[in-house]
Amino acid sequence: MRYVHRCLEDAKQRGLDQNEVLEDLKQTVWGFDLNPFAAFISHFQLTWAFLRYQPKNQPPLIHVHNLNSFPIAL
């Protein structure tokens, strides 16, 4: 979350196109957590951060999943 907020603040201060920065962040920020509550909170916070900067946009597709990121050997 700090990374996302830092990138958005930096883009705002430097006068970068927020649409491009948000699209880049949507594609590059992702996460996995075994704890369903932690995954939910991360998903909520990322959604809120994106909508805070562009409130008229549709809610973004966030890549935070309640999964184990390690492959399971069968």
Backbone atoms as SQL, in Angstrom:
CREATE TABLE atoms (id INTEGER PRIMARY KEY, chain TEXT, resi INTEGER, resn TEXT, atom TEXT, x REAL, y REAL, z REAL);
INSERT INTO atoms VALUES
  (1, 'A', 1, 'MET', 'N', 0.811, -1.174, 0.000),
  (2, 'A', 1, 'MET', 'CA', 0.000, 0.000, 0.000),
  (3, 'A', 1, 'MET', 'C', 0.865, 1.252, 0.000),
  (4, 'A', 2, 'ARG', 'N', 1.937, 1.218, 0.745),
  (5, 'A', 2, 'ARG', 'CA', 2.827, 2.392, 0.748),
  (6, 'A', 2, 'ARG', 'C', 3.379, 2.660, -0.639),
  (7, 'A', 3, 'TYR', 'N', 3.727, 1.608, -1.346),
  (8, 'A', 3, 'TYR', 'CA', 4.262, 1.766, -2.696),
  (9, 'A', 3, 'TYR', 'C', 3.232, 2.439, -3.599),
  (10, 'A', 4, 'VAL', 'N', 1.995, 1.999, -3.550),
  (11, 'A', 4, 'VAL', 'CA', 0.941, 2.573, -4.394),
  (12, 'A', 4, 'VAL', 'C', 0.735, 4.042, -4.044),
  (13, 'A', 5, 'HIS', 'N', 0.610, 4.345, -2.757),
  (14, 'A', 5, 'HIS', 'CA', 0.417, 5.736, -2.350),
  (15, 'A', 5, 'HIS', 'C', 1.613, 6.602, -2.730),
  (16, 'A', 6, 'ARG', 'N', 2.801, 6.072, -2.561),
  (17, 'A', 6, 'ARG', 'CA', 3.999, 6.832, -2.915),
  (18, 'A', 6, 'ARG', 'C', 4.040, 7.105, -4.415),
  (19, 'A', 7, 'CYS', 'N', 3.709, 6.109, -5.230),
  (20, 'A', 7, 'CYS', 'CA', 3.698, 6.300, -6.687),
  (21, 'A', 7, 'CYS', 'C', 2.655, 7.329, -7.106),
  (22, 'A', 8, 'LEU', 'N', 1.469, 7.269, -6.516),
  (23, 'A', 8, 'LEU', 'CA', 0.418, 8.215, -6.870),
  (24, 'A', 8, 'LEU', 'C', 0.769, 9.631, -6.437),
  (25, 'A', 9, 'GLU', 'N', 1.326, 9.792, -5.249),
  (26, 'A', 9, 'GLU', 'CA', 1.744, 11.124, -4.792),
  (27, 'A', 9, 'GLU', 'C', 2.872, 11.668, -5.651),
  (28, 'A', 10, 'ASP', 'N', 3.835, 10.814, -5.989),
  (29, 'A', 10, 'ASP', 'CA', 4.954, 11.229, -6.829),
  (30, 'A', 10, 'ASP', 'C', 4.459, 11.662, -8.208),
  (31, 'A', 11, 'ALA', 'N', 3.532, 10.919, -8.774),
  (32, 'A', 11, 'ALA', 'CA', 2.975, 11.265, -10.085),
  (33, 'A', 11, 'ALA', 'C', 2.252, 12.605, -10.031),
  (34, 'A', 12, 'LYS', 'N', 1.536, 12.827, -8.941),
  (35, 'A', 12, 'LYS', 'CA', 0.799, 14.081, -8.780),
  (36, 'A', 12, 'LYS', 'C', 1.764, 15.262, -8.671),
  (37, 'A', 13, 'GLN', 'N', 2.829, 15.106, -7.886),
  (38, 'A', 13, 'GLN', 'CA', 3.809, 16.177, -7.706),
  (39, 'A', 13, 'GLN', 'C', 4.587, 16.471, -8.983),
  (40, 'A', 14, 'ARG', 'N', 4.859, 15.426, -9.758),
  (41, 'A', 14, 'ARG', 'CA', 5.635, 15.600, -10.992),
  (42, 'A', 14, 'ARG', 'C', 4.771, 15.974, -12.189),
  (43, 'A', 15, 'GLY', 'N', 3.465, 15.999, -11.995),
  (44, 'A', 15, 'GLY', 'CA', 2.567, 16.371, -13.078),
  (45, 'A', 15, 'GLY', 'C', 2.404, 15.298, -14.144),
  (46, 'A', 16, 'LEU', 'N', 2.598, 14.046, -13.765),
  (47, 'A', 16, 'LEU', 'CA', 2.441, 12.948, -14.711),
  (48, 'A', 16, 'LEU', 'C', 0.964, 12.655, -14.941),
  (49, 'A', 17, 'ASP', 'N', 0.671, 12.032, -16.045),
  (50, 'A', 17, 'ASP', 'CA', -0.702, 11.662, -16.366),
  (51, 'A', 17, 'ASP', 'C', -1.163, 10.576, -15.397),
  (52, 'A', 18, 'GLN', 'N', -2.140, 10.903, -14.557),
  (53, 'A', 18, 'GLN', 'CA', -2.597, 9.962, -13.541),
  (54, 'A', 18, 'GLN', 'C', -3.243, 8.726, -14.156),
  (55, 'A', 19, 'ASN', 'N', -3.872, 8.875, -15.305),
  (56, 'A', 19, 'ASN', 'CA', -4.469, 7.705, -15.962),
  (57, 'A', 19, 'ASN', 'C', -3.408, 6.667, -16.292),
  (58, 'A', 20, 'GLU', 'N', -2.277, 7.125, -16.831),
  (59, 'A', 20, 'GLU', 'CA', -1.197, 6.197, -17.187),
  (60, 'A', 20, 'GLU', 'C', -0.594, 5.554, -15.941),
  (61, 'A', 21, 'VAL', 'N', -0.388, 6.342, -14.909),
  (62, 'A', 21, 'VAL', 'CA', 0.194, 5.817, -13.675),
  (63, 'A', 21, 'VAL', 'C', -0.738, 4.790, -13.040),
  (64, 'A', 22, 'LEU', 'N', -2.040, 5.093, -12.988),
  (65, 'A', 22, 'LEU', 'CA', -3.000, 4.154, -12.421),
  (66, 'A', 22, 'LEU', 'C', -3.075, 2.868, -13.228),
  (67, 'A', 23, 'GLU', 'N', -3.069, 2.974, -14.535),
  (68, 'A', 23, 'GLU', 'CA', -3.107, 1.771, -15.376),
  (69, 'A', 23, 'GLU', 'C', -1.862, 0.919, -15.160),
  (70, 'A', 24, 'ASP', 'N', -0.706, 1.571, -15.049),
  (71, 'A', 24, 'ASP', 'CA', 0.531, 0.829, -14.804),
  (72, 'A', 24, 'ASP', 'C', 0.472, 0.120, -13.453),
  (73, 'A', 25, 'LEU', 'N', -0.009, 0.808, -12.429),
  (74, 'A', 25, 'LEU', 'CA', -0.105, 0.204, -11.102),
  (75, 'A', 25, 'LEU', 'C', -1.094, -0.954, -11.090),
  (76, 'A', 26, 'LYS', 'N', -2.207, -0.817, -11.806),
  (77, 'A', 26, 'LYS', 'CA', -3.199, -1.893, -11.858),
  (78, 'A', 26, 'LYS', 'C', -2.604, -3.158, -12.462),
  (79, 'A', 27, 'GLN', 'N', -1.671, -2.991, -13.387),
  (80, 'A', 27, 'GLN', 'CA', -1.067, -4.149, -14.049),
  (81, 'A', 27, 'GLN', 'C', 0.095, -4.750, -13.263),
  (82, 'A', 28, 'THR', 'N', 0.784, -3.933, -12.459),
  (83, 'A', 28, 'THR', 'CA', 2.008, -4.411, -11.818),
  (84, 'A', 28, 'THR', 'C', 1.874, -4.740, -10.339),
  (85, 'A', 29, 'VAL', 'N', 0.851, -4.228, -9.667),
  (86, 'A', 29, 'VAL', 'CA', 0.685, -4.489, -8.231),
  (87, 'A', 29, 'VAL', 'C', -0.263, -5.665, -8.063),
  (88, 'A', 30, 'TRP', 'N', 0.211, -6.690, -7.378),
  (89, 'A', 30, 'TRP', 'CA', -0.595, -7.884, -7.145),
  (90, 'A', 30, 'TRP', 'C', -0.119, -8.542, -5.860),
  (91, 'A', 31, 'GLY', 'N', -0.908, -9.460, -5.338),
  (92, 'A', 31, 'GLY', 'CA', -0.492, -10.122, -4.115),
  (93, 'A', 31, 'GLY', 'C', -1.298, -11.371, -3.823),
  (94, 'A', 32, 'PHE', 'N', -0.727, -12.181, -2.961),
  (95, 'A', 32, 'PHE', 'CA', -1.354, -13.421, -2.503),
  (96, 'A', 32, 'PHE', 'C', -1.257, -13.457, -0.988),
  (97, 'A', 33, 'ASP', 'N', -2.280, -13.977, -0.341),
  (98, 'A', 33, 'ASP', 'CA', -2.218, -14.171, 1.102),
  (99, 'A', 33, 'ASP', 'C', -3.092, -15.359, 1.468),
  (100, 'A', 34, 'LEU', 'N', -2.603, -16.188, 2.370),
  (101, 'A', 34, 'LEU', 'CA', -3.378, -17.332, 2.835),
  (102, 'A', 34, 'LEU', 'C', -4.516, -16.916, 3.764),
  (103, 'A', 35, 'ASN', 'N', -4.356, -15.789, 4.421),
  (104, 'A', 35, 'ASN', 'CA', -5.364, -15.303, 5.346),
  (105, 'A', 35, 'ASN', 'C', -6.438, -14.558, 4.553),
  (106, 'A', 36, 'PRO', 'N', -7.676, -15.039, 4.550),
  (107, 'A', 36, 'PRO', 'CA', -8.721, -14.387, 3.759),
  (108, 'A', 36, 'PRO', 'C', -8.999, -12.952, 4.200),
  (109, 'A', 37, 'PHE', 'N', -8.878, -12.666, 5.488),
  (110, 'A', 37, 'PHE', 'CA', -9.121, -11.305, 5.959),
  (111, 'A', 37, 'PHE', 'C', -8.032, -10.354, 5.462),
  (112, 'A', 38, 'ALA', 'N', -6.778, -10.807, 5.504),
  (113, 'A', 38, 'ALA', 'CA', -5.674, -9.975, 5.022),
  (114, 'A', 38, 'ALA', 'C', -5.813, -9.700, 3.525),
  (115, 'A', 39, 'ALA', 'N', -6.212, -10.701, 2.763),
  (116, 'A', 39, 'ALA', 'CA', -6.419, -10.511, 1.321),
  (117, 'A', 39, 'ALA', 'C', -7.558, -9.520, 1.084),
  (118, 'A', 40, 'PHE', 'N', -8.639, -9.638, 1.852),
  (119, 'A', 40, 'PHE', 'CA', -9.766, -8.721, 1.712),
  (120, 'A', 40, 'PHE', 'C', -9.359, -7.285, 2.019),
  (121, 'A', 41, 'ILE', 'N', -8.647, -7.094, 3.121),
  (122, 'A', 41, 'ILE', 'CA', -8.216, -5.739, 3.516),
  (123, 'A', 41, 'ILE', 'C', -7.290, -5.144, 2.460),
  (124, 'A', 42, 'SER', 'N', -6.359, -5.911, 1.939),
  (125, 'A', 42, 'SER', 'CA', -5.461, -5.413, 0.889),
  (126, 'A', 42, 'SER', 'C', -6.247, -5.039, -0.359),
  (127, 'A', 43, 'HIS', 'N', -7.173, -5.894, -0.737),
  (128, 'A', 43, 'HIS', 'CA', -8.015, -5.619, -1.908),
  (129, 'A', 43, 'HIS', 'C', -8.811, -4.334, -1.700),
  (130, 'A', 44, 'PHE', 'N', -9.411, -4.184, -0.531),
  (131, 'A', 44, 'PHE', 'CA', -10.199, -2.990, -0.219),
  (132, 'A', 44, 'PHE', 'C', -9.333, -1.730, -0.245),
  (133, 'A', 45, 'GLN', 'N', -8.164, -1.782, 0.376),
  (134, 'A', 45, 'GLN', 'CA', -7.298, -0.609, 0.435),
  (135, 'A', 45, 'GLN', 'C', -6.804, -0.195, -0.950),
  (136, 'A', 46, 'LEU', 'N', -6.466, -1.164, -1.792),
  (137, 'A', 46, 'LEU', 'CA', -6.044, -0.828, -3.155),
  (138, 'A', 46, 'LEU', 'C', -7.193, -0.218, -3.952),
  (139, 'A', 47, 'THR', 'N', -8.369, -0.794, -3.838),
  (140, 'A', 47, 'THR', 'CA', -9.532, -0.239, -4.531),
  (141, 'A', 47, 'THR', 'C', -9.793, 1.183, -4.074),
  (142, 'A', 48, 'TRP', 'N', -9.753, 1.412, -2.785),
  (143, 'A', 48, 'TRP', 'CA', -9.981, 2.747, -2.237),
  (144, 'A', 48, 'TRP', 'C', -8.913, 3.735, -2.722),
  (145, 'A', 49, 'ALA', 'N', -7.659, 3.316, -2.759),
  (146, 'A', 49, 'ALA', 'CA', -6.585, 4.201, -3.216),
  (147, 'A', 49, 'ALA', 'C', -6.804, 4.614, -4.672),
  (148, 'A', 50, 'PHE', 'N', -7.170, 3.661, -5.530),
  (149, 'A', 50, 'PHE', 'CA', -7.398, 3.991, -6.940),
  (150, 'A', 50, 'PHE', 'C', -8.614, 4.899, -7.113),
  (151, 'A', 51, 'LEU', 'N', -9.691, 4.605, -6.393),
  (152, 'A', 51, 'LEU', 'CA', -10.895, 5.425, -6.526),
  (153, 'A', 51, 'LEU', 'C', -10.735, 6.806, -5.906),
  (154, 'A', 52, 'ARG', 'N', -9.867, 6.918, -4.920),
  (155, 'A', 52, 'ARG', 'CA', -9.607, 8.219, -4.314),
  (156, 'A', 52, 'ARG', 'C', -8.988, 9.187, -5.319),
  (157, 'A', 53, 'TYR', 'N', -8.143, 8.665, -6.188),
  (158, 'A', 53, 'TYR', 'CA', -7.492, 9.512, -7.173),
  (159, 'A', 53, 'TYR', 'C', -8.351, 9.746, -8.409),
  (160, 'A', 54, 'GLN', 'N', -9.252, 8.832, -8.700),
  (161, 'A', 54, 'GLN', 'CA', -10.164, 9.008, -9.823),
  (162, 'A', 54, 'GLN', 'C', -11.545, 8.506, -9.421),
  (163, 'A', 55, 'PRO', 'N', -12.279, 9.308, -8.646),
  (164, 'A', 55, 'PRO', 'CA', -13.558, 8.844, -8.095),
  (165, 'A', 55, 'PRO', 'C', -14.635, 8.563, -9.138),
  (166, 'A', 56, 'LYS', 'N', -14.537, 9.117, -10.325),
  (167, 'A', 56, 'LYS', 'CA', -15.580, 8.902, -11.333),
  (168, 'A', 56, 'LYS', 'C', -15.360, 7.640, -12.145),
  (169, 'A', 57, 'ASN', 'N', -14.225, 7.000, -11.979),
  (170, 'A', 57, 'ASN', 'CA', -13.940, 5.763, -12.711),
  (171, 'A', 57, 'ASN', 'C', -14.667, 4.574, -12.094),
  (172, 'A', 58, 'GLN', 'N', -14.771, 3.520, -12.872),
  (173, 'A', 58, 'GLN', 'CA', -15.298, 2.259, -12.367),
  (174, 'A', 58, 'GLN', 'C', -14.282, 1.655, -11.402),
  (175, 'A', 59, 'PRO', 'N', -14.727, 0.868, -10.429),
  (176, 'A', 59, 'PRO', 'CA', -13.755, 0.203, -9.552),
  (177, 'A', 59, 'PRO', 'C', -12.792, -0.650, -10.376),
  (178, 'A', 60, 'PRO', 'N', -11.509, -0.573, -10.072),
  (179, 'A', 60, 'PRO', 'CA', -10.510, -1.286, -10.869),
  (180, 'A', 60, 'PRO', 'C', -10.470, -2.784, -10.572),
  (181, 'A', 61, 'LEU', 'N', -9.901, -3.518, -11.495),
  (182, 'A', 61, 'LEU', 'CA', -9.643, -4.937, -11.285),
  (183, 'A', 61, 'LEU', 'C', -8.357, -5.043, -10.477),
  (184, 'A', 62, 'ILE', 'N', -8.472, -5.538, -9.267),
  (185, 'A', 62, 'ILE', 'CA', -7.333, -5.639, -8.346),
  (186, 'A', 62, 'ILE', 'C', -6.872, -7.089, -8.311),
  (187, 'A', 63, 'HIS', 'N', -5.559, -7.271, -8.363),
  (188, 'A', 63, 'HIS', 'CA', -4.981, -8.611, -8.381),
  (189, 'A', 63, 'HIS', 'C', -4.442, -8.987, -6.997),
  (190, 'A', 64, 'VAL', 'N', -5.347, -9.168, -6.052),
  (191, 'A', 64, 'VAL', 'CA', -5.011, -9.666, -4.717),
  (192, 'A', 64, 'VAL', 'C', -5.879, -10.898, -4.519),
  (193, 'A', 65, 'HIS', 'N', -5.221, -11.999, -4.189),
  (194, 'A', 65, 'HIS', 'CA', -5.935, -13.273, -4.129),
  (195, 'A', 65, 'HIS', 'C', -5.693, -13.989, -2.809),
  (196, 'A', 66, 'ASN', 'N', -6.706, -14.687, -2.346),
  (197, 'A', 66, 'ASN', 'CA', -6.610, -15.499, -1.138),
  (198, 'A', 66, 'ASN', 'C', -6.136, -16.894, -1.547),
  (199, 'A', 67, 'LEU', 'N', -4.845, -16.979, -1.863),
  (200, 'A', 67, 'LEU', 'CA', -4.236, -18.212, -2.345),
  (201, 'A', 67, 'LEU', 'C', -2.829, -18.339, -1.812),
  (202, 'A', 68, 'ASN', 'N', -2.284, -19.508, -1.970),
  (203, 'A', 68, 'ASN', 'CA', -0.872, -19.731, -1.706),
  (204, 'A', 68, 'ASN', 'C', -0.129, -19.456, -3.007),
  (205, 'A', 69, 'SER', 'N', 0.911, -18.636, -2.958),
  (206, 'A', 69, 'SER', 'CA', 1.636, -18.281, -4.187),
  (207, 'A', 69, 'SER', 'C', 2.631, -19.360, -4.616),
  (208, 'A', 70, 'PHE', 'N', 2.856, -20.356, -3.781),
  (209, 'A', 70, 'PHE', 'CA', 3.782, -21.423, -4.138),
  (210, 'A', 70, 'PHE', 'C', 3.038, -22.546, -4.849),
  (211, 'A', 71, 'PRO', 'N', 3.616, -23.074, -5.922),
  (212, 'A', 71, 'PRO', 'CA', 2.944, -24.175, -6.617),
  (213, 'A', 71, 'PRO', 'C', 2.922, -25.427, -5.735),
  (214, 'A', 72, 'ILE', 'N', 1.865, -26.159, -5.858),
  (215, 'A', 72, 'ILE', 'CA', 1.717, -27.381, -5.066),
  (216, 'A', 72, 'ILE', 'C', 2.108, -28.573, -5.966),
  (217, 'A', 73, 'ALA', 'N', 3.046, -29.358, -5.494),
  (218, 'A', 73, 'ALA', 'CA', 3.482, -30.538, -6.249),
  (219, 'A', 73, 'ALA', 'C', 2.484, -31.670, -5.992),
  (220, 'A', 74, 'LEU', 'N', 1.997, -32.256, -7.032),
  (221, 'A', 74, 'LEU', 'CA', 1.053, -33.364, -6.879),
  (222, 'A', 74, 'LEU', 'C', 1.717, -34.693, -7.120);
